[in-house]
Amino acid sequence: MKQQIDRQIVPPATIGVVGLGLMGAACVERLRAAGFGVLGHDIDPRQAERIGLAPAERADTLSRIAQECDAAVIAVFSTAQVKAVLEGPGGLAQARSLAAAAGPLTTICISTCDPDALATMAAGLPRAQIAFVEMPVSGTSQQFVRGEALGLLAANEADLARVVPVIDAMVGKWHRVGGAGDGARAKLAINLILGINRAALAEGLVFAQRMGLDPSAFLAVARDSAAWSQIMDVKGAKMIAGDFTPHGKVTQSLKDFTLMLDQAQRLGQQLPLGETYAALMRGCVEAGEADLDNGAVIREIGRRRR
């Protein structure tokens, strides 16, 4: 065990963050607070400045991440983008093979991906260049910043041991859920429950208001009832106030539910509530609300009048 601890990546090591959207920005904040150095990269070079990275903390290319970082977090949008970051021309694997750094770059993928595609990709990565740790996160970007997010880890013992301090810096708690792809499977099943809870809360609030109840007073009652779920605390007040500053975007929810429905189709399993939620998210997109917080589902439910 001492040999593993000696090899752990601890502050002030530099951690690359690839993808500087809501979750990537949350990673940067958590890593900095723990004393790690950060080097951020995004396909939109302006994003690094928007989230407050100093010029020295901005990487124009993935090559800099591969050459200068002790580990890297991948926080991009889609499975295809994860694959491009790791395996594409100029990606981390290729760049690491040309770097002076010794040993593989440990990459922690927090993106929600297609489980089967991710497992296939992970199996084909060159071990000499990339050590792959899968850790999709359950929680909004704000919960992530507060240290309340849950990491769903899928990795072998040696790779995990190396980056435990990095993982602990980012998430408040974590569970190991299996091999590569199982993190995504657990995340999709959790997000299925969360999305349905979110829609149920929105529908209940709309229904209560249509019946003449004050929504804020009703939410307080619902929180003390058997219907309580954490989503009431996270999204309830935002829904009532019409505050859709994104902590998890409509587009992200629709992407996740599309992955769920694709998986379910391959398995021959219907997800009737999942199909309904995906249709609600598509309604939000069609109404121009793609970049709003996914609590905007309350708007789509409110538009569904007889």
LORO-979570 format. One record per atom (N, C-alpha, C, O): x, y, z negated. Coordinates in pm, whole numbers, padded with zeros to 5 digits, always signed. Example, Ala and Ser with C-alpha at 12.3 -4.5 7.8 and 13.67 -1.06 7.14 Angstrom:
BEGIN
+01319-00569-00780;+01230-00450-00780;+01320-00330-00780;+01424-00332-00846;+01285-00225-00708;+01367-00106-00714;+01290+00003-00787;+01341+00114-00804;
END
This chain:
BEGIN
+00083-00121+00000;+00000+00000+00000;+00086+00126+00000;+00051+00226+00062;+00203+00120-00071;+00286+00240-00076;+00335+00277+00063;+00347+00395+00095;+00364+00177+00146;+00411+00206+00280;+00303+00282+00359;+00335+00375+00433;+00175+00243+00344;+00067+00313+00411;+00055+00457+00361;+00037+00549+00440;+00065+00475+00229;+00053+00609+00172;+00166+00698+00224;+00143+00816+00254;+00287+00643+00234;+00399+00722+00284;+00374+00770+00426;+00426+00875+00466;+00297+00698+00503;+00272+00734+00642;+00147+00820+00659;+00113+00858+00771;+00078+00849+00551;-00044+00928+00564;-00014+01070+00611;+00092+01126+00584;-00112+01125+00681;-00102+01262+00731;-00165+01355+00628;-00286+01352+00606;-00082+01435+00566;-00127+01520+00456;-00091+01666+00487;-00006+01691+00572;-00157+01763+00418;-00120+01903+00436;+00029+01921+00404;+00081+01855+00314;+00096+02010+00476;+00045+02107+00576;+00055+02058+00720;+00077+02139+00810;+00039+01929+00744;+00045+01877+00880;-00053+01953+00970;-00153+02006+00923;-00023+01956+01098;-00108+02026+01194;-00203+01928+01262;-00162+01824+01313;-00332+01963+01261;-00436+01879+01320;-00494+01952+01441;-00536+02067+01431;-00496+01885+01555;-00559+01942+01672;-00710+01924+01665;-00759+01822+01616;-00783+02022+01713;-00929+02011+01723;-00966+02040+01868;-00946+02151+01917;-01021+01940+01934;-01058+01951+02076;-01209+01964+02084;-01282+01870+02051;-01256+02080+02129;-01398+02113+02130;-01428+02202+02012;-01425+02158+01897;-01458+02330+02040;-01471+02429+01933;-01612+02485+01924;-01632+02603+01895;-01711+02397+01948;-01850+02435+01928;-01885+02432+01780;-01799+02454+01695;-02012+02405+01750;-02058+02410+01611;-01979+02315+01521;-01931+02355+01415;-01965+02190+01563;-01897+02092+01479;-01746+02111+01480;-01680+02093+01378;-01691+02147+01596;-01548+02174+01601;-01509+02290+01512;-01407+02285+01442;-01590+02395+01515;-01564+02511+01429;-01573+02472+01282;-01496+02521+01199;-01669+02385+01249;-01682+02338+01111;-01558+02257+01070;-01510+02269+00957;-01506+02176+01162;-01382+02101+01135;-01267+02195+01104;-01193+02175+01007;-01252+02298+01186;-01146+02395+01165;-01155+02455+01025;-01055+02465+00955;-01275+02494+00986;-01294+02557+00854;-01258+02461+00741;-01190+02500+00646;-01303+02337+00751;-01275+02240+00646;-01126+02206+00639;-01069+02197+00530;-01062+02188+00754;-00921+02152+00755;-00835+02265+00699;-00742+02241+00621;-00866+02388+00739;-00792+02503+00686;-00805+02510+00535;-00706+02531+00464;-00928+02492+00484;-00952+02501+00340;-00872+02396+00263;-00837+02417+00147;-00844+02284+00328;-00768+02177+00263;-00617+02195+00276;-00540+02116+00222;-00575+02300+00349;-00433+02328+00361;-00367+02275+00487;-00245+02288+00502;-00444+02216+00577;-00387+02171+00704;-00369+02289+00800;-00444+02386+00795;-00268+02279+00885;-00260+02368+00999;-00354+02320+01107;-00384+02200+01113;-00401+02409+01193;-00491+02370+01301;-00441+02425+01434;-00379+02531+01441;-00471+02351+01539;-00444+02395+01676;-00567+02357+01756;-00594+02238+01775;-00641+02456+01806;-00768+02431+01870;-00763+02445+02020;-00689+02526+02075;-00845+02362+02087;-00856+02367+02233;-01002+02353+02273;-01075+02272+02215;-01043+02432+02372;-01179+02422+02426;-01173+02452+02575;-01086+02526+02621;-01267+02393+02652;-01268+02420+02795;-01300+02567+02824;-01264+02620+02929;-01366+02634+02729;-01388+02778+02737;-01281+02845+02650;-01293+02842+02527;-01179+02903+02709;-01068+02956+02629;-01111+03068+02535;-01040+03099+02439;-01225+03130+02561;-01272+03238+02473;-01326+03186+02342;-01336+03260+02244;-01361+03058+02337;-01423+03002+02218;-01329+03004+02098;-01373+03025+01985;-01200+02983+02121;-01103+02985+02010;-01103+03121+01942;-01099+03130+01820;-01108+03228+02022;-01111+03362+01964;-01243+03386+01892;-01245+03449+01786;-01354+03337+01949;-01486+03358+01889;-01493+03300+01748;-01558+03358+01660;-01427+03186+01725;-01436+03125+01592;-01323+03168+01500;-01309+03117+01389;-01241+03263+01546;-01142+03323+01458;-01007+03257+01454;-00931+03279+01360;-00973+03177+01555;-00838+03119+01559;-00737+03226+01600;-00761+03301+01694;-00626+03230+01531;-00519+03322+01567;-00455+03275+01697;-00465+03158+01732;-00388+03366+01770;-00324+03324+01896;-00235+03202+01882;-00232+03116+01970;-00162+03193+01772;-00072+03079+01752;-00148+02949+01728;-00090+02840+01736;-00278+02959+01697;-00359+02840+01669;-00440+02795+01791;-00523+02705+01780;-00416+02856+01906;-00492+02825+02026;-00406+02749+02125;-00296+02792+02160;-00457+02634+02169;-00385+02553+02268;-00454+02566+02403;-00573+02535+02416;-00381+02613+02502;-00438+02628+02636;-00458+02493+02704;-00543+02479+02792;-00380+02394+02664;-00386+02262+02728;-00391+02153+02623;-00353+02174+02508;-00439+02035+02665;-00435+01919+02576;-00292+01874+02551;-00264+01809+02450;-00203+01907+02643;-00063+01868+02626;-00005+01925+02497;+00072+01857+02428;-00040+02048+02463;+00011+02107+02338;-00039+02030+02217;+00034+02009+02121;-00167+01987+02223;-00221+01908+02113;-00140+01779+02098;-00099+01742+01987;-00118+01711+02210;-00045+01584+02208;+00098+01600+02160;+00151+01512+02092;+00161+01711+02194;+00302+01730+02163;+00325+01782+02021;+00425+01748+01958;+00234+01866+01970;+00261+01939+01847;+00183+01892+01726;+00215+01932+01614;+00080+01810+01745;-00009+01776+01634;+00022+01639+01575;+00070+01549+01644;-00007+01626+01447;+00011+01499+01376;-00111+01408+01392;-00100+01286+01378;-00226+01467+01421;-00349+01394+01450;-00439+01491+01525;-00412+01611+01530;-00546+01438+01584;-00639+01524+01658;-00782+01480+01632;-00811+01361+01622;-00870+01579+01622;-01014+01555+01609;-01079+01589+01743;-01053+01696+01799;-01162+01499+01793;-01234+01523+01918;-01378+01554+01884;-01449+01471+01827;-01423+01675+01920;-01557+01722+01885;-01627+01778+02008;-01684+01887+02004;-01621+01703+02118;-01682+01749+02242;-01826+01697+02252;-01873+01627+02162;-01895+01732+02362;-02040+01710+02369;-02080+01568+02406;-02173+01514+02348;-02011+01508+02502;-02063+01386+02563;-01957+01275+02570;-01838+01298+02548;-02005+01155+02600;-01915+01041+02618;-01818+01066+02731;-01699+01035+02719;-01867+01122+02841;-01780+01151+02956;-01670+01248+02918;-01556+01234+02964;-01701+01346+02834;-01599+01442+02792;-01497+01377+02699;-01378+01408+02708;-01541+01289+02611;-01447+01216+02526;-01350+01136+02612;-01229+01136+02589;-01405+01067+02711;-01322+00986+02801;-01220+01073+02874;-01104+01035+02889;-01264+01191+02921;-01173+01280+02993;-01062+01330+02901;-00946+01339+02942;-01098+01364+02776;-00998+01413+02680;-00893+01307+02652;-00775+01338+02641;-00936+01183+02639;-00843+01077+02603;-00770+01017+02722;-00649+00996+02718;-00844+00990+02830;-00788+00910+02939;-00766+00986+03069;-00696+00937+03157;-00823+01105+03081;-00818+01175+03207;-00680+01229+03239;-00591+01228+03154;-00660+01278+03364;-00535+01344+03401;-00508+01463+03308;-00595+01549+03291;-00391+01467+03249;-00361+01572+03154;-00423+01551+03019;-00415+01638+02932;-00487+01434+02998;-00551+01404+02870;-00449+01366+02763;-00329+01366+02787;-00500+01333+02645;-00412+01311+02531;-00321+01190+02549;-00204+01194+02509;-00373+01082+02607;-00289+00963+02625;-00173+00991+02719;-00058+00959+02689;-00203+01053+02832;-00098+01084+02928;+00002+01182+02870;+00124+01165+02884;-00049+01285+02804;+00040+01387+02748;+00126+01331+02635;+00242+01370+02620;+00069+01240+02555;+00147+01182+02446;+00261+01096+02499;+00368+01089+02438;+00239+01031+02613;+00343+00948+02671;+00464+01030+02714;+00575+00978+02725;+00441+01158+02739;+00548+01246+02783;+00605+01330+02669;+00703+01402+02688;+00544+01319+02551;+00584+01404+02438;+00705+01345+02368;+00733+01225+02375;+00776+01432+02300;+00893+01387+02223;+00852+01321+02092;+00931+01250+02030;+00727+01346+02050;+00680+01290+01923;+00685+01138+01925;+00655+01075+02027;+00723+01081+01812;+00733+00936+01803;+00599+00878+01759;+00531+00934+01674;+00562+00765+01819;+00443+00694+01776;+00316+00750+01837;+00318+00855+01900;+00206+00678+01818;+00079+00720+01878;+00019+00840+01805;+00046+00863+01687;-00062+00915+01877;-00140+01024+01819;-00270+00964+01766;-00347+00907+01843;-00295+00978+01637;-00421+00929+01581;-00531+01029+01611;-00523+01145+01573;-00634+00982+01681;-00744+01069+01720;-00870+01026+01645;-00903+00908+01639;-00940+01124+01590;-01064+01100+01516;-01178+01157+01600;-01191+01279+01613;-01259+01070+01655;-01367+01112+01744;-01495+01130+01664;-01551+01033+01615;-01542+01255+01652;-01666+01280+01578;-01785+01302+01672;-01896+01327+01625;-01763+01294+01802;-01870+01313+01899;-01967+01194+01893;-01926+01081+01867;-02094+01221+01919;-02193+01114+01929;-02191+01062+02072;-02220+01137+02166;-02158+00934+02089;-02133+00879+02221;-02220+00756+02248;-02285+00703+02158;-02218+00713+02374;-02278+00586+02411;-02195+00476+02344;-02075+00465+02371;-02256+00394+02257;-02177+00298+02180;-02101+00197+02266;-01984+00167+02239;-02167+00146+02368;-02102+00042+02451;-01987+00101+02531;-01880+00041+02540;-02009+00219+02588;-01903+00283+02665;-01785+00320+02576;-01670+00308+02616;-01816+00364+02454;-01708+00401+02361;-01626+00279+02321;-01503+00287+02315;-01693+00168+02294;-01621+00046+02256;-01530-00002+02369;-01417-00044+02345;-01580+00005+02492;-01499-00035+02607;-01378+00056+02623;-01267+00009+02647;-01401+00187+02609;-01292+00282+02622;-01187+00260+02513;-01068+00259+02542;-01232+00242+02389;-01139+00225+02278;-01052+00102+02299;-00932+00104+02268;-01111-00005+02351;-01035-00129+02374;-00928-00111+02481;-00827-00182+02481;-00949-00016+02573;-00855+00003+02682;-00751+00111+02660;-00665+00131+02745;-00758+00180+02547;-00662+00287+02522;-00523+00230+02496;-00510+00127+02430;-00418+00295+02547;-00281+00245+02524;-00238+00270+02380;-00227+00385+02337;-00215+00161+02306;-00182+00173+02164;-00053+00251+02139;-00036+00309+02032;+00036+00252+02236;+00162+00324+02217;+00140+00474+02213;+00222+00548+02157;+00029+00520+02272;+00003+00664+02277;-00112+00709+02186;-00106+00817+02127;-00217+00626+02173;-00337+00669+02101;-00379+00563+02000;-00396+00446+02033;-00397+00607+01874;-00463+00526+01772;-00603+00587+01753;-00615+00704+01717;-00706+00507+01778;-00842+00561+01788;-00923+00533+01662;-00935+00418+01619;-00977+00639+01603;-01066+00628+01488;-01198+00692+01526;-01203+00808+01566;-01305+00617+01515;-01438+00670+01545;-01503+00717+01415;-01507+00643+01317;-01553+00842+01414;-01621+00892+01295;-01729+00993+01332;-01713+01112+01305;-01840+00950+01394;-01951+01044+01410;-01999+01086+01272;-01982+01015+01174;-02060+01203+01267;-02095+01264+01139;-02245+01281+01129;-02310+01327+01222;-02300+01244+01015;-02441+01269+00986;-02451+01396+00903;-02398+01402+00791;-02519+01497+00958;-02534+01625+00890;-02522+01739+00989;-02460+01724+01094;-02582+01852+00956;-02573+01970+01040;-02434+02031+01028;-02355+01993+00941;-02404+02126+01114;-02274+02193+01106;-02260+02267+00973;-02150+02275+00918;-02370+02322+00921;-02363+02391+00792;-02341+02293+00678;-02266+02323+00585;-02405+02176+00683;-02377+02074+00583;-02231+02029+00591;-02168+02002+00488;-02179+02022+00712;-02038+01987+00732;-01949+02090+00662;-01859+02053+00587;-01974+02218+00685;-01893+02324+00625;-01897+02316+00473;-01797+02340+00406;-02013+02281+00418;-02029+02275+00272;-01973+02145+00213;-01976+02127+00092;-01922+02055+00296;-01870+01929+00246;-01977+01827+00215;-01954+01734+00137;-02096+01842+00274;-02209+01754+00246;-02233+01651+00356;-02327+01572+00346;-02151+01651+00460;-02173+01559+00572;-02122+01420+00537;-02035+01403+00451;-02178+01321+00607;-02138+01182+00589;-02065+01134+00713;-02116+01146+00824;-01945+01078+00695;-01870+01021+00805;-01902+00874+00822;-01907+00799+00725;-01923+00832+00947;-01955+00693+00979;-01834+00634+01050;-01818+00650+01171;-01749+00566+00974;-01616+00530+01022;-01611+00391+01084;-01664+00294+01030;-01545+00385+01198;-01517+00258+01264;-01372+00262+01309;-01337+00335+01402;-01287+00184+01243;-01144+00186+01273;-01078+00067+01206;-01133+00008+01113;-00958+00032+01255;-00885-00073+01184;-00815-00013+01061;-00802+00108+01049;-00772-00100+00971;-00720-00057+00842;-00600+00036+00855;-00592+00138+00786;-00507+00001+00943;-00383+00078+00954;-00411+00219+01006;-00357+00316+00954;-00495+00230+01110;-00525+00361+01166;-00602+00446+01066;-00577+00566+01053;-00696+00383+00996;-00774+00456+00896;-00686+00505+00782;-00698+00619+00738;-00595+00417+00734;-00509+00455+00622;-00427+00580+00653;-00403+00662+00565;-00386+00593+00777;-00301+00706+00815;-00374+00838+00803;-00311+00939+00770;-00504+00841+00829;-00576+00969+00837;-00679+00988+00726;-00762+01078+00735;-00675+00904+00622;-00771+00922+00511;-00768+01065+00455;-00876+01120+00431;-00651+01128+00434;-00654+01265+00383;-00723+01364+00479;-00787+01459+00434;-00710+01341+00609;-00775+01428+00707;-00926+01408+00700;-01003+01504+00702;-00968+01282+00691;-01111+01251+00681;-01170+01310+00554;-01277+01370+00557;-01100+01292+00442;-01150+01345+00315;-01161+01497+00317;-01248+01554+00252;-01072+01562+00393;-01079+01708+00405;-01203+01752+00481;-01257+01859+00456;-01249+01668+00575;-01360+01709+00662;-01497+01674+00605;-01589+01754+00614;-01512+01554+00548;-01645+01511+00504;-01646+01481+00355;-01545+01441+00298;-01761+01501+00294;-01774+01480+00151;-01774+01333+00112;-01730+01297+00003;-01823+01249+00202;-01824+01105+00177;-01825+01032+00310;-01860+01090+00413;-01786+00905+00307;-01785+00827+00429;-01805+00680+00399;-01777+00632+00289;-01856+00610+00503;-01874+00465+00495;-01808+00401+00617;-01813+00457+00727;-01746+00287+00598;-01702+00208+00712;-01819+00125+00761;-01888+00060+00682;-01842+00127+00892;-01961+00061+00946;-01929-00048+01046;-02021-00112+01098;-01801-00073+01076;-01767-00179+01169;-01656-00140+01264;-01568-00061+01231;-01663-00198+01386;-01563-00172+01488;-01605-00059+01580;-01712-00001+01565;-01519-00029+01677;-01545+00081+01770;-01681+00062+01837;-01713-00045+01887;-01759+00168+01836;-01896+00165+01889;-01998+00155+01778;-02111+00202+01794;-01961+00094+01665;-02058+00079+01556;-02085+00211+01485;-02194+00231+01430;-01988+00302+01486;-02015+00435+01432;-02125+00504+01510;-02216+00562+01451;-02116+00497+01642;-02220+00557+01726;-02354+00488+01707;-02458+00554+01705;-02352+00356+01694;-02478+00284+01672;-02546+00329+01542;-02666+00354+01540;-02467+00338+01435;-02523+00384+01308;-02573+00528+01319;-02679+00561+01266;-02495+00614+01388;-02534+00754+01402;-02666+00767+01479;-02752+00846+01441;-02682+00691+01587;-02804+00701+01666;-02925+00655+01584;-03031+00717+01591;-02910+00547+01507;-03021+00501+01426;-03056+00602+01317;-03174+00625+01289;-02954+00663+01257;-02980+00767+01156;-03047+00887+01219;-03143+00942+01164;-02997+00930+01336;-03055+01048+01401;-03197+01022+01450;-03277+01115+01461;-03229+00896+01481;-03366+00863+01515;-03458+00894+01397;-03563+00957+01413;-03418+00851+01279;-03498+00878+01159;-03504+01028+01132;-03611+01082+01102;-03390+01096+01142;-03386+01239+01115;-03475+01318+01210;-03551+01405+01167;-03465+01288+01340;-03546+01360+01437;-03694+01342+01413;-03771+01438+01420;-03734+01219+01383;-03875+01193+01356;-03918+01265+01229;-04028+01320+01224;-03832+01266+01125;-03865+01343+01004;-03879+01491+01034;-03968+01558+00981;-03790+01542+01121;-03795+01684+01157;-03927+01716+01228;-03992+01817+01198;-03965+01631+01322;-04090+01652+01395;-04210+01638+01302;-04307+01713+01314;-04204+01542+01209;-04314+01523+01114;-04331+01646+01026;-04444+01690+01001;-04219+01702+00979;-04226+01824+00899;-04286+01938+00980;-04375+02009+00932;-04239+01956+01103;-04290+02064+01187;-04440+02048+01212;-04515+02145+01206;-04482+01925+01239;-04624+01901+01266;-04707+01926+01140;-04816+01983+01148;-04656+01884+01024;-04727+01910+00900;-04741+02058+00870;-04846+02104+00826;-04632+02134+00896;-04638+02279+00873;-04737+02346+00967;-04814+02433+00925;-04736+02306+01094;-04831+02364+01191;-04974+02329+01150;-05062+02415+01153;-04997+02203+01112;-05130+02158+01074;-05180+02233+00951;-05295+02276+00947;-05093+02247+00850;-05132+02318+00728;-05169+02463+00758;-05269+02514+00707;-05088+02528+00843;-05116+02667+00877;-05245+02680+00957;-05322+02774+00935;-05269+02587+01051;-05392+02593+01129;-05515+02578+01037;-05621+02633+01066;-05498+02504+00929;-05610+02486+00835;-05624+02602+00738;-05714+02602+00654;-05535+02701+00750;-05547+02820+00667;-05458+02825+00545;-05469+02917+00465;-05369+02727+00530;-05278+02729+00415;-05157+02816+00445;-05113+02827+00559;-05105+02878+00340;-04980+02952+00353;-04866+02852+00369;-04848+02766+00283;-04788+02860+00479;-04688+02756+00504;-04579+02749+00396;-04533+02640+00362;-04537+02863+00342;-04433+02861+00239;-04484+02795+00112;-04415+02715+00050;-04607+02830+00073;-04665+02767-00045;-04686+02618-00022;-04664+02537-00112;-04728+02582+00099;-04748+02441+00129;-04615+02366+00125;-04610+02254+00074;-04507+02426+00178;-04376+02360+00176;-04333+02331+00033;-04277+02225+00005;-04357+02425-00059;-04321+02404-00198;-04397+02285-00257;-04340+02206-00332;-04524+02272-00222;-04604+02158-00268;-04552+02029-00206;-04536+01928-00275;-04524+02032-00075;-04477+01912-00006;-04344+01863-00062;-04320+01743-00067;-04259+01956-00104;-04130+01917-00161;-04147+01837-00290;-04062+01753-00322;-04255+01862-00363;-04280+01789-00487;-04366+01665-00467;-04400+01596-00563;-04402+01637-00343;-04492+01526-00315;-04414+01403-00272;-04292+01406-00257;-04487+01293-00253;-04426+01170-00205;-04375+01182-00062;-04301+01095-00015;-04413+01290+00008;-04369+01309+00147;-04231+01372+00156;-04180+01392+00267;-04168+01405+00043;-04040+01477+00046;-03936+01401+00127;-03926+01279+00120;-03858+01476+00202;-03735+01427+00262;-03636+01543+00264;-03675+01659+00254;-03508+01511+00277;-03405+01615+00275;-03428+01718+00384;-03387+01833+00370;-03492+01677+00492;-03514+01769+00603;-03599+01888+00561;-03587+01996+00620;-03684+01872+00460;-03762+01985+00409;-03670+02092+00354;-03694+02212+00372;-03564+02050+00285;-03470+02147+00227;-03382+02209+00334;-03346+02327+00325;-03346+02131+00435;-03252+02178+00537;-03321+02265+00641;-03266+02366+00684;-03442+02227+00682;-03506+02293+00796;-03636+02365+00763;-03680+02449+00841;-03699+02336+00649;-03832+02389+00622;-03841+02540+00626;-03923+02596+00699;-03757+02607+00550;-03763+02754+00544;-03726+02815+00678;-03784+02916+00718;-03632+02755+00748;-03593+02805+00880;-03710+02795+00978;-03734+02887+01056;-03782+02684+00975;-03897+02669+01063;-04002+02776+01035;-04055+02838+01127;-04032+02797+00908;-04136+02893+00870;-04095+03034+00910;-04177+03112+00958;-03967+03068+00889;-03918+03202+00920;-03896+03223+01069;-03876+03336+01113;-03900+03116+01148;-03867+03129+01289;-03720+03159+01310;-03682+03224+01407;-03637+03112+01217;-03492+03132+01226;-03432+03010+01294;-03416+02905+01232;-03398+03024+01421;-03347+02910+01496;-03201+02932+01535;-03155+02885+01640;-03127+03005+01448;-02982+03010+01462;-02930+02868+01459;-02957+02795+01363;-02856+02826+01559;-02828+02682+01572;-02730+02628+01469;-02619+02678+01453;-02775+02524+01399;-02689+02438+01318;-02680+02300+01383;-02593+02220+01349;-02769+02274+01475;-02773+02153+01557;-02868+02185+01672;-02988+02201+01649;-02817+02195+01793;-02895+02251+01903;-02996+02152+01962;-02982+02030+01950;-03099+02209+02025;-03197+02130+02097;-03129+02039+02199;-03162+01921+02209;-03033+02094+02273;-02965+02014+02375;-02893+01894+02313;-02891+01786+02372;-02836+01913+02195;-02767+01802+02129;-02866+01695+02086;-02840+01575+02100;-02981+01738+02032;-03082+01641+01992;-03135+01564+02111;-03154+01443+02103;-03158+01634+02223;-03208+01566+02342;-03103+01469+02395;-03138+01359+02439;-02977+01507+02391;-02870+01416+02434;-02869+01291+02348;-02858+01180+02400;-02879+01308+02216;-02876+01193+02126;-02996+01102+02150;-02981+00979+02153;-03114+01159+02168;-03233+01076+02188;-03231+01009+02325;-03287+00900+02341;-03169+01071+02422;-03151+01004+02551;-03062+00882+02536;-03090+00778+02595;-02954+00895+02457;-02869+00779+02429;-02946+00669+02357;-02931+00551+02389;-03029+00709+02260;-03109+00609+02186;-03201+00533+02280;-03208+00410+02276;-03270+00607+02365;-03367+00544+02455;-03297+00457+02558;-03350+00353+02597;-03178+00497+02603;-03101+00413+02694;-03061+00282+02626;-03072+00175+02685;-03014+00293+02501;-02978+00172+02426;-03100+00082+02407;-03092-00039+02425;-03211+00143+02369;-03333+00065+02344;-03379-00007+02470;-03425-00121+02463;-03369+00060+02584;-03409-00003+02709;-03322-00125+02738;-03372-00229+02782;-03191-00112+02714;-03102-00226+02738;-03134-00342+02643;-03114-00459+02678;-03183-00309+02525;-03215-00411+02425;-03357-00466+02438;-03393-00562+02370;-03437-00404+02524;-03576-00446+02538;-03663-00406+02420;-03762-00473+02390;-03626-00296+02353;-03698-00250+02234;-03763-00115+02261;-03695-00020+02300;-03893-00105+02241;-03959+00025+02251;-03931+00109+02127;-03922+00057+02016;-03918+00240+02147;-03907+00336+02038;-04018+00440+02058;-03990+00550+02107;-04141+00408+02022;-04252+00499+02054;-04238+00637+01993;-04270+00737+02057;-04190+00644+01868;-04172+00775+01806;-04051+00847+01865;-04051+00969+01879;-03949+00770+01899;-03833+00829+01965;-03870+00888+02100;-03822+00996+02136;-03955+00819+02175;-04000+00871+02305;-04078+01001+02287;-04064+01094+02367;-04161+01007+02182;-04237+01128+02156;-04145+01244+02122;-04163+01356+02170;-04045+01217+02037;-03953+01324+01999;-03873+01374+02120;-03854+01494+02135;-03828+01284+02204;-03754+01324+02324;-03840+01414+02412;-03791+01511+02468;-03969+01381+02423;-04059+01465+02502;-04075+01603+02440;-04086+01702+02513;-04076+01611+02308;-04082+01741+02241;-03956+01823+02270;-03964+01943+02294;-03840+01758+02267;-03716+01829+02297;-03713+01876+02443;-03665+01985+02472;-03765+01794+02534;-03771+01836+02673;-03863+01957+02688;-03837+02046+02769;-03972+01959+02611;-04060+02075+02612;-03990+02201+02568;-04011+02308+02624;-03905+02190+02465;-03827+02305+02419;-03731+02353+02527;-03718+02473+02551;-03664+02259+02593;-03572+02295+02700;-03646+02369+02811;-03600+02472+02860;-03761+02315+02850;-03840+02378+02957;-03890+02517+02917;-03916+02602+03003;-03903+02540+02787;-03947+02672+02738;-03830+02768+02718;-03849+02877+02665;-03710+02728+02760;-03593+02815+02748;-03527+02813+02612;-03456+02907+02576;-03550+02707+02533;-03502+02702+02395;-03387+02602+02376;-03363+02555+02264;-03318+02570+02483;-03217+02464+02480;-03107+02491+02378;-03057+02398+02314;-03068+02617+02362;-02956+02650+02274;-02999+02692+02134;-02917+02737+02054;-03129+02679+02105;-03177+02710+01971;-03154+02591+01879;-03127+02480+01924;-03167+02616+01748;-03162+02508+01651;-03274+02409+01679;-03382+02447+01724;-03248+02281+01652;-03349+02182+01682;-03474+02193+01595;-03573+02123+01620;-03471+02279+01494;-03593+02311+01421;-03697+02379+01508;-03813+02392+01469;-03655+02424+01628;-03750+02485+01723;-03853+02385+01771;-03943+02422+01846;-03841+02259+01731;-03947+02162+01761;-04082+02212+01712;-04185+02177+01768;-04082+02294+01607;-04209+02348+01555;-04276+02437+01659;-04399+02445+01664;-04196+02503+01743;-04255+02586+01848;-04327+02498+01951;-04438+02529+01993;-04262+02390+01990;-04323+02303+02090;-04451+02238+02036;-04550+02226+02108;-04448+02198+01910;-04570+02142+01850;-04679+02248+01844;-04796+02219+01872;-04642+02371+01808;-04741+02478+01805;-04800+02510+01939;-04913+02558+01947;-04725+02485+02047;-04778+02511+02181;-04877+02403+02228;-04949+02423+02326;-04879+02293+02161;-04964+02181+02204;-05104+02199+02147;-05140+02140+02045;-05183+02281+02215;-05321+02311+02173;-05419+02243+02266;-05393+02227+02385;-05531+02203+02212;-05638+02144+02295;-05718+02254+02363;-05812+02225+02437;
END
